[in-house]
Amino acid sequence: MTLPSRLLIKSSLVCLIVGAFLGALMLINKAMNIDPEIWGLLPVHIELMIFGWIIQFTLGVAYWILPRYLKGEARGNRFLAYLMVLLFNLGIWLMVFAELTEAGDYIHLVARGLEFSAVVLFISLHWKRIISFNKNRP
């Protein structure tokens, strides 16, 4: 398995653990009513579980499993792959930071922009890999 795939999958598992912990904390709070402020963690929990775990895990597996190029680097430009991993994780953790600190909408916009840029980069890295290399094939 390639390093960008492993990085995406390992990062997704970290997000799963942190997100599940926050979910358990909110569930315990619902049963025992420890502190009503704990419900403020719900957007962080959602961010970590959907973007951090599910989408990031899917990107990691897809990067590894999609067809490889026949010539040159098997999966395309490695630098762009590492940049994709970095942008996606920066976006996730910047969004978590913005939710925890109640930062302005500007930081939310930047975080979503980083995540969107990573997904666009992912698509650009894989577009030619998913198109058939034999154009004459029916």
N, C-alpha and C positions, 0 to 999 in steps of 0.2 A: 504494500500500500504506500502511496506517495506521501511525502511529508506534508504538503498542503492539506491533503485529506485527513491525515492523522491530527493535524493541528485543529482543523474545523471540528472533527469528532470529539477530540479531547476537550476543546472549549465548550462544545455543546453539553458534554457531560458535567462540566463544572457548573454551567447554567442550570442544568437539571437539578443538581444537588442543592444549589442555593435557592432556586425557585421552589423546590419541594419543601425545603426547610421553612421558607416564608409562608407557603401554603399551610403547612402543619401548624405554624405559629398562629396564623389567623384562625384556623379551625379550633385550636385549643382556646384561643381568646373568645371564640363564639360560644363555646361550652362553659367557660369559667368567667367570662367577662373581666379579664385582667385589666385591660386598658383600651378604651375606644379608639385611641390614636393608632393602634396597630392596623386598623382597616385602611389607613393611609398607605400601607404597603401593597395594596391590591394592584395598582398600576405597575409597580416594580415586578410583582409576581407574574403578571400577565406578560410583560416584556421579556422576562427571563424564560418563561415556559414556551411562548410562541416563537419569538424571534431567536432567543438564545439557544433553546433546545431543539424544537421541531424544525425550524427552517435551516438553522446552521447544520444540524445533523444531516438533513436532506441534501444540502449543498456539498457536504463532505463526501457522502456516499456517491452522489452523482458525479463529482469530480473524478473519483476513482473508477467508477463502473462504466462511464460512457466510453464509446470506442476511441481508440488511440489513433494518432496519425501514423501513416505507414513509413514516412521519412521524417528526418529531423527529430526534434524533441517530441516525445510520444504524446504529451498533453499540452503542448504549446509553451508559451513564454513563462518560465518559472517566476520571474520577477513579478509579472502581473498576477500570477496565482497567489504569491505571498502578499502582494498589495491588496488583493481581494480579501484575504483572511484578516489582514490588519484593519482595513476599512470597516468590515462588518463588525468585528469585535469592538473597535473604537466607537462605532455607532451604538451598539448595545449598551456598553458600559457608560457612555456619555448620557444616554437616555436614562439609565438607572440613576446616575448622579443627578441629573436634572429633576427627576421625580422625587428623590430623597431630599434635595435642597430646595425644592419648589422654585427652581430657576425659571427665568422668563421663557417666553415662547421661542425666542431666538435660539436658545440651546436645543430645544426640542426639534426645531427645524434643521439645525446643523446635524444633529444625531440621525434624524430620518434621512437627510441627504447623504450621509456617509453610508448608511445601510443600503439606500437605493443605488448609490454609486457602485457598491460592492456587487449587488445583484446584476447591474448592467455589465460590469466587468466580467462576471461569471458567464453571462449570456454571450458576450463577445469572445470569450475564451473557448466556448463550446459550440458555437454556431456551426463552424465548418466541420467539427467532429461528428455532428449528428446528421449532416447531409451526406447522402450516398456518394462514394468516390467514383462510382461507375455511372456516368450520366446516360449511357445507352441502355441501361437495364430497364426492363418494363416495370 
